[in-house]
Amino acid sequence: MSNEQNVQSVNCPQCDNPAQAVQANDEVLLKVEHLCQYFRMGNRELKAVDDVSFEVKKGEVFGLVGESGCGKTTTGRSIIKLYDITSGNVYFNGERVGAGTRSYRDAIKNARRAAAQKTRELKAELKADPSREAEIAAELAALQESTAAIVAENKKLIREAKCSERTANKNYTEKLVQELEAEYAPKFAEAEGNEEETKKLQKEFAAKRREAKRNRLMTQIQMIFQDPIASLDPRMTVRDIIAEGLIINGIRDKKRIDEKVYEILETVGLVREHADRYPHEFSGGQRQRIGIARAVVMQPEMIIADEPISALDVSIQAQVINLLNDLRERLGLTILFIAHDLSVVKYFSDRIGVMYFGKMVELASSDDLFKNPLHPYTRSLLSAIPLPDPHYEKQRTRVTYNPIAEHDYSKDLPTMREVAPGHFVYCNDAEEAKYKQILKQAN
């Protein structure tokens, strides 16, 4: 299924496929492990993200696709800790930066509630039959002991989760300080004997050391938001919007801040004069460039791009995609790219994950997913891609996905399984055998 017509306006200056412009290596930068994000809605819970796991390798673009409401944006927001995750873990650069503690707190609450209910029942039994006093006393003691064990275990897990996040930040700041010391050691050696130069270097080193101490590992992940209007404060100038993160991280030198702001504005295709304007004075594409500048000025290792082109015209979409690809190559960025447009995702991504109703249903390389879509929902999504070809459109058959008709999970429950090297599908035993047979016939 070709998508060349859909992206013909998007050009990479160095190659035909931007996925090849920056080669991803095998080093895992981001690891999401059994991520769950549930929202309470009265007496029930909405499972926005339910047991999602995937890895993003350093230097790659990982695409996340699915229909509206499937949990793509919630996954991105949970990773960057805009939401406190319900359960699961997020690892970045080998450090545990996010851990769901709500499930542990719920376990404590439920254990205490169940113990209180059981205690009332036992006391009622004792009142009805006083002769069972010794037996009921033993049951109450055992109940208290088991409840205390559950509470202690879950409190320990909560402490470990908080401790791991503190440790991750501590290790990161120590690494920054060590790199700073290694950078300034030859400068101090060269300035030895020159008192004025030494004092200047000491002052400069002390300021940068303070900045390093204020840094947190999560600042290495930045987010580009979907709505370029709502994500920018209308009361702040472009300079203030872009510089906000720098100021929070301890940079106080106004001249240095201005230099960084001007540099990043020119990097994203704007000019210095735009720094003193307000968001309402720009077009949608320019606002999105400001959002990109705000993220990139922090010099992150990874960017979560939450549908950065969905609110833009087609011609502007091409410009923004080319800008992201250029920044990826120039700055060595890793990108988690969330989008609806499968044509753009195929063009821009190395690997793609497909989500449906909060679950990851298929994950494969971009070419493999489009060549051999296995999950019925993935096939349904691909069948919905329109092409500017009237002959093709007349023959295109829209595949509808009905999970009740497609799957029988009454006896054999599904899990995420690797049906081919690097190709994962959410399926049970029977479906796994069927998908492997399909791949065998295709090859």
C-alpha positions, -999 to 999 in steps of 0.1 A, spaced: 0 0 0 18 31 -12 16 65 3 39 84 -19 12 108 -32 2 118 3 37 130 13 50 142 -20 53 178 -6 76 166 22 112 164 12 143 155 30 174 174 18 197 144 24 177 113 16 144 100 3 135 84 35 140 105 67 139 73 88 173 66 73 187 101 78 195 94 115 203 57 121 188 45 154 211 22 174 202 -7 197 206 14 229 172 17 246 166 53 256 130 50 269 114 19 283 77 18 292 67 -12 313 31 -23 319 19 14 320 -16 18 333 -34 51 335 -69 49 350 -92 79 357 -119 77 384 -153 86 370 -177 85 400 -180 48 410 -162 35 380 -128 38 364 -119 48 329 -90 27 316 -74 53 293 -41 33 291 -42 -4 301 -10 -24 304 11 -8 276 47 -17 272 72 -7 245 108 5 240 122 35 221 157 32 209 181 61 209 180 81 177 148 66 162 113 80 156 87 58 172 52 64 158 21 59 180 -11 57 160 -48 49 166 -82 65 166 -93 95 187 -96 85 224 -75 53 222 -49 66 247 -21 79 226 -19 114 242 -25 100 276 5 77 271 27 106 262 15 128 291 20 99 315 56 93 303 65 130 308 47 129 342 20 154 335 -2 126 349 6 105 380 5 70 365 -17 44 382 8 15 379 37 5 358 72 19 353 90 43 330 127 40 325 148 67 308 185 63 301 184 32 323 170 51 353 135 46 367 119 80 363 83 71 368 65 46 389 28 41 395 20 43 432 -18 46 431 -22 9 427 -2 4 459 -23 29 478 -55 13 465 -42 -21 476 -37 -7 511 -71 10 512 -89 -22 499 -70 -44 525 -81 -22 553 -116 -20 541 -119 -57 537 -104 -62 572 -129 -38 587 -158 -56 570 -145 -90 581 -140 -78 617 -176 -66 619 -188 -99 607 -167 -118 632 -179 -96 661 -215 -102 650 -208 -140 650 -193 -137 685 -223 -118 698 -246 -145 684 -224 -173 698 -202 -163 728 -189 -199 731 -167 -193 700 -147 -165 716 -113 -182 714 -118 -193 678 -130 -158 667 -101 -142 686 -76 -163 667 -93 -154 634 -91 -117 643 -54 -119 652 -47 -137 619 -67 -111 600 -48 -82 616 -15 -99 609 -23 -105 572 -36 -70 567 -5 -55 584 17 -76 560 -2 -63 529 0 -27 542 37 -30 550 46 -45 516 27 -19 496 42 10 517 76 -5 510 68 -4 472 57 32 475 90 42 493 110 23 467 92 41 438 99 75 453 135 66 462 142 54 426 131 88 412 153 107 437 182 84 429 177 90 391 179 128 396 209 125 419 228 104 395 220 127 366 231 159 384 263 141 396 270 132 360 265 168 348 288 181 375 315 156 366 312 165 329 315 202 339 346 196 360 362 176 332 354 206 308 368 232 331 399 213 344 421 222 313 408 258 314 419 262 350 453 246 342 458 270 313 448 300 334 471 291 363 491 321 374 466 345 359 446 356 389 420 377 369 413 349 344 411 323 372 385 343 391 365 348 359 366 310 353 357 303 389 327 326 388 316 310 355 321 275 368 302 282 400 272 295 380 271 265 357 275 242 387 245 257 403 225 252 371 236 216 369 225 210 405 190 223 397 186 200 366 164 170 367 166 140 345 130 145 332 141 178 316 158 156 290 122 147 278 103 176 263 68 177 248 54 195 217 16 198 223 -11 193 198 -29 227 200 -4 255 191 -29 281 205 -39 266 238 -3 255 247 11 290 246 3 316 273 -13 346 256 0 370 282 37 360 277 60 372 249 77 346 227 109 354 246 93 346 279 77 314 266 109 300 253 131 312 282 108 299 309 124 265 311 159 280 312 150 303 341 134 274 360 166 254 356 186 282 372 199 303 344 199 340 355 222 357 330 198 377 308 224 381 280 229 344 279 192 337 279 186 361 251 214 346 230 198 311 234 163 324 226 176 342 194 196 311 184 167 287 188 142 311 170 165 311 139 169 273 142 131 267 139 128 292 110 117 324 128 136 356 133 149 376 163 122 403 159 96 377 168 109 374 204 90 405 216 57 396 200 27 377 215 13 343 204 -19 359 189 3 377 163 14 345 146 -1 320 123 -8 284 133 24 271 117 45 298 134 29 291 168 38 254 164 74 265 156 74 285 188 62 253 207 90 234 190 115 261 200 103 259 236 110 222 237 143 222 219 158 251 238 162 227 268 185 206 247 166 174 254 176 139 243 140 130 235 109 148 223 73 136 226 55 152 196 17 150 204 0 153 170 21 184 161 6 188 126 -30 178 131 -42 215 135 -22 228 105 -28 231 68 -13 204 46 15 227 32 24 238 67 23 202 79 51 194 54 72 223 67 68 212 103 77 176 95 108 187 76 117 209 105 114 180 130 134 158 107 161 185 104 163 190 142 164 152 146 195 150 124 212 181 137 206 176 174 205 138 175 170 137 189 149 107 196 112 113 189 79 97 201 56 108 173 19 107 181 -4 112 150 -35 102 132 -22 105 96 -8 71 89 9 83 57 30 108 76 37 83 103 49 58 78 71 84 61 86 98 93 88 68 117 112 39 121 88 17 141 51 21 147 29 11 176 -9 8 170 -32 15 200 -69 5 204 -90 13 235 -60 19 257 -40 -12 246 -11 -17 222 -25 -42 196 5 -43 172 40 -31 171 65 -35 141 89 -16 119 72 9 96 77 -10 64 67 -44 80 35 -29 95 23 -16 62 35 -47 42 21 -73 67 -6 -58 89 -18 -87 111 -42 -74 138 -77 -68 124 -77 -32 138 -45 -24 120 -59 -36 87 -90 -15 94 -68 16 99 -48 10 68 -79 5 47 -90 40 57 -60 58 42 -73 79 12 -51 84 -18 -54 112 -44 -61 86 -71 -97 84 -84 -92 49 -99 -78 36 -66 -105 53 -45 -133 36 -66 -119 2 -58 -108 8 -22 -127 -13 2 -131 0 37 -125 -27 63 -145 -24 95 -133 -37 128 -157 -54 152 -138 -68 182 -167 -91 193 -169 -108 159 -131 -109 154 -120 -124 187 -130 -151 211 -112 -146 243 -137 -164 265 -112 -193 273 -78 -182 260 -68 -146 270 -46 -125 247 -11 -111 255 14 -92 235 34 -117 215 63 -116 191 50 -135 160 81 -125 139 114 -108 148 105 -73 159 68 -78 151 45 -79 181 7 -86 181 -19 -86 209 -33 -121 205 -40 -155 220 -26 -190 211 -50 -196 182 -45 -161 167 -7 -164 171 -6 -196 151 -29 -179 124 -7 -148 122 25 -169 119 9 -188 90 -1 -156 73 35 -143 75 48 -177 63 25 -175 32 34 -138 26 71 -147 26 
